[in-house]
Amino acid sequence: MKESVNILLVEDDPEIARILRDHLRREGYGVTWASSGLESWEDFKQGSYQMVLLDLMLPEMDGFTVCRNIRLVSDVPLLMMSARIEEESKVRGLGLGADDYITKPFSLAELTARIESHLNRYRRYQGIQPEASTERYNDGLSIDHMNQQAQLQGEALDLTAKEWALLTLLAAHPGRAFTKAELYEHVWNQPAGGSMGTVTVHVKSLRAKLGDEPHAPRWIQTVWGSGYRFTGERRP
């Protein structure tokens, strides 16, 4: 039902945001409005949303980066909105995982129809996807998402919030090389800037708690000149 659908609206133009917010609320949706990329990413991590409407041209963090961050942790329907009509922008947005792309100006009726279409598909998708709570890997590593606890050989690891976030992000995308900038933006909720040393320090601490040797890693491998990737193998 619409009253159980919460939409994250990301739009930096107050007038456009007000029109969209008021229309969607009249349609029966719950709406949270974020006016910047960083604000939207923080809202997304703290709230529960069934749909994201995302502008591309945003302050602090652009829509492409927000889309990439959301797609690392969620398959929620995501509709990009932009006045930019270049083919390259559409291709890039869809390539990052956006479900649809609508060019401004658009009618409110068209927007509503697209939202309903994607929500219906997402509901069907959710109905057939089991959700595992604990993932088990080679060499005795397990990650319990429900209780936010990692264990090694049955012993709980005392991870900080940032170390837990790094471990679960890397493990959710095995084999994918993350740059330090991507990790910093995703975990610290800030533009990367010159903060790469922070990522290095936290990964080093995480490896120490995992007993992972940098030159012979079991789980977290350094991608030289770039960042890190998770190499652990899932147990059936």
N, C-alpha and C positions, 0 to 999 in steps of 0.2 A: 504494500500500500504506500501511497505517496507520503503519508505522514511519518513513515519510518525511513524515508530516504533523506539523508543529509548531503547537501551539495557544498563543496568548497569552491567558492567563486573568487578567482584571482584576477583582479582588474585594477589598474592604478588610476584610471579616470573616474573620479567620483560620480559624475553625472551618468556615465554609462553603467557603472556599478549599481547605482541606485535604481535605474530602470530595470536592469536584469534581476536584481535582488527582489524588488517589489513584485515583478511579474511572476517569478518562480514561487514566491511565497503565496501569491494568489492561486497558483496552480496546486498548492498543497505541500510543497517541498520545504524542508528545513534548509536554511542558507547561512553559511558563515562567509563573510567577506574579508579577504586579505588584499591589501593595497601594494604589497611589494613581494618580491620573490622569497626573501628570507622569512618574512612573516608567514607566507603561505606554507613553506616547508615546516616551520615550527608548528603551525596549526595542524598540518596533516599528521605529524608525529604524535601530537597530543590528543587528537580527536578521532572520531570514527566516521568515515565518509563513504558513500556509495557512488559518488560521481565527483569529478573535478572538471571545472570549466577554467581554462588557463589561457590568459593573454600571453603574447610572446615578448612584447616590449615592456619590461618591468624594471624598476630601480632595484639596486643591490644584488639581485640575482635574476638573470633572464629566464624566460619561460622554457627554453631548451634545457637549461641546467636543472630547473625544478622538475621537469618531466623525467629527466634521466634519474634524479634522486628518487622520485616516487616509484619509478619502474624497478628500481633495485629492491624494493621491499613490498610492492603491492601490484596486483593486476586490476585494480579498480578502474572502471571506464574513465578515460581522460579525453576531453574534447578541447583542442586548441582553437583559440579565437585570435584573429589578427587582421589588420588592414593590409598587411603585406601579401601580395598575390604572386610573388615570384615562385616559380616551380621549385627552386632550390630550397626555399623555406618549408614548403609543404613536404618535400621528400625528406628533409632532415628531421622534421617533427615526427612524421610517421615512422622513420627509421629508428628514432629513439623510443618508440613504443606508444605514441599517441594513437588512439582508436579512430579519431576523425579530426577534420580540419575545416573550420567554417570561416569564411572571409567577411569582414565587416565592410559595409553595413549588411546585416541580415535581419530577417523578420523574426519576431518573437515566436510566431507559430512554427516556423521552420526549426528554430532552436529547440522548442518543446518536443517536436516530433523526433528530432535526432536524439535527445536525451532519453525519451521513452524507448526508442529502438535499442540503444546501447544498454539500458538498464534491463530490458527483457532478455537480451542475450547473456548478460552477466548473471542474471538469476538462474538461467538454465545451466550456465557453466558452473556456478557454485553448487548446483544440485548434484553434480557428478564428480566433484573433486574432493577426495578425502584429505583431511588435514592431519599430518603426523605431528605429535607433540615432541617426541624425542628422536634425534638422529644419532646413529652410532657409526663410528669410523674405525679405520684400521688402528692398530696399536693402542686400543683401549680408550679412545676419546669419545665422549658422548656429549650432546648438546640438548638440554631440556628447555624448550622454548616456553612452555607453560609456566615453569617455575623459575625461568631465567637463571639456570644453573648449568655450568659445564663441569664435567668430571673426567678425571684421568685415572684409569685402572681402578675405578670405583671410588676414588677420593675426590671430594669437592675442591674445585679451584677457586681461590679467593681473588676474583677478578674485579677490577674497578668498572664503573659504568662505561667508560670509554673503551676499555679492553674488551668488555662483553660486546659492545657495539661493533668494534672492529672484527672480532672473531665471527660473529653471526653474519655480518655483511659479506666477508670473504667466503665463509663456508656456504652461503646461499648461492654463490656463483662460482663453483669449482672450476679451476682452469682459466678463469677470466683474470687478466692482468689489470689491476687498479693502479692508477697513478697516485702519488702522494696527495696531489691536489684534489682528486676525486674523493679520496678517503677523508681529507680534512673538511671539505665542503659538506659531505654527507654526515659525518659524525659530530663535527664541531658546529655545524649550522652557520658557518661564516665563509666569506670568500677566502680562497687559499692564501693569496698574497705571498708573504715570505715566511710562512709558518710550517714549512716542510719538516723542520727539525722536530717539531712537536709530534708529528706522526712517527718519525723514526724512533723517538724515545719510547712512545707507547707500544709500538710493535716489538721493540727490543724487550720491554718488560713482559709483554704477553708471551713472547717466545720463551723467556726464562721460566715463566710459570708452567708452560707446556712442556718444558724440558726439551725444546726444539733447538738443535744446533744450526746456526745460519749456514754452515758449509755442508751440512748433511740434513736438510729439513725433512721432517715427516709430514708437516701440515702447511707451514707458511714459507713459501719460497720467494726469495728476492728476485725481482726482475730488474737487472742492472740498468741503471740510467732511467728507470721509470718508477717502479713501486713494488707491489707484492701481489702474489696470487696464492690461492688455497689449493693444495695438492693432495689433501686427504682423500682416501677412497671410502665410499659409503659401504657399510655392511648390509647385506640383504636382511 
